[in-house]
Amino acid sequence: MKKMLLLAGSLLCLFMNVQAQKTNIDKVVAVLGNNVILLSELNQQYAQYLNSGNPNNETVKCYILQQMLVQKLLKQQAEIDSVIVDDNQIDDEVDRRMRTSIQRAGGQDRLEQFLNKSVLQYKDEIRPDIKDALIANKMQGEITGNVTITPLEVKKYFETYPKDSLPDITTELEIGEIVLQPELTKEEKQKYYDKLDAIRLRVKSGEDFGFLAKTYSEDPGSSPDGGDLGFFDRTQMAKEFTAWAFKLKAGDVSPVFETEFGYHVLQVIERRGEQVHARHILVRPLTTPQSIERAKLHADSIYTNILNKKISFSAAASKYSSNKETKYNGGMMLFADNVTARTTFIPADKVDPKIFMVVDTMQVGATSKPVLLTEADGKEVYKILMLKSKIPPHKGNLDQDYAKFKEKALEQKMDKILSEWFEKRRESTYIKIDPDYNTCEELKIWTKPEKAE
């Protein structure tokens, strides 16, 4: 039963990838209520499986068909419960998918050559599948959205573990950080402003915005697509970016403005209600030796004040750190091993190697001198690190690993609720599967009740 269930997001991934051409010969391979699944649709999803680099394996079609049935059942219930997805959300997901596909293909022309169709045709083809997948995911969220877990349930879940099956927990660290980015003076920034303003004037004089974005923009996510960001709402961008995007009319070009990422020029392409479709050109100012030295002096001053107990580490993080994710969390770094749970306990092998080299020899409770590190985006920053705790390898237990077992207990409870929901809906829904798939173990549950154990 559990194999039949989907965690949020897996459905969406299955239905959003590259589609194969439909064959002229088609037939119905499954019926669920008023919904049908065609052989061509199944083959499209199998083509995606192959295009992802997987070996040819016809039995995978059994699993794919099972997932398609799951989606149809969720979609059918969504129609009954009036669960809908906003058109803007669908458009945004289509645009996001297209940007990713174009980037992976190495450009729009190469993608169109691979697909043997235009991007516009492809977008029209994948939109219905993306819509269905988004609705199915939302319906699944409606089923499990209010599920909670109590401490007693967590304890009972833990007690079901055989002692010899308790997980081995590796060394875990709790690490605090104060991040200090080198700040440029107005004079040091001016040349970057002037560079982008010159590009903006070229746009105003009639040069193609997309071409200039591909040539000059330093945003790796959007520059290959001519700076196209797709649709976004007021919550998704930096506040300065949002202000200009929602102020301009379609076709308008903004003046040069600054965000935490650098200098931008944006052009609005389309406005739909509370969503905007825009593209931009980004220029990132580079740090100077002088700005790095200023950051070092500031970091040294903060470190000295922490050692002299003039300010606590957490207060210093809140006041001075530039990392918005950790500064209001006492500076504590967070680790997420899935989309639902985040914790301050980080497995040692998941700690950034550059940070691990600093904290590995520190005593618990100690604070490091400022160290100059290079972030994932290439920026140099000074960090002051604090090792709050270090838990050695051990067998999982409720005292040290409550959060982990709580997460697993909640997942099990949600699986059970989903299982019961699917079982109830299957019993009351007409389902017929082509006899060619009678040998599929994954599909037997869809055509007859499970036998009691």
Secondary structure, DSSP 8 states (H G I E B T S, - for coil): -GGG---TTHHHHHHSS------S---EEEEETTEEEEHHHHHHHHHHHHHTT----TTHHHHHHHHHHHHHHHHHHHHHTT----HHHHHHHHHHHHHHHHHHHTSHHHHHHHHTS-HHHHHHHHHHHHHHHHHHHHHHHHHHTT----HHHHHHHHHTS-GGG--EE--EEEEEEEEE-----HHHHHHHHHHHHHHHHHHHTT--HHHHHHHH---TTTGGGTTEEEEE-TTSS-HHHHHHHHHS-TT-B---EEETTEEEEEEEEEEETTEEEEEEEEE-----HHHHHHHHHHHHHHHHHHHTTSS-HHHHHHHH---TTTGGGTTB--B-SSSS--BS-EEGGGS-HHHHHHHTTS-TT-B---EEEE-TTS-EEEEEEEEEEEE-SEE--TTT-HHHHHHHHHHHHHHHHHHHHHHHHHHTS-EEE-GGGTT-GGGHHHHS-----
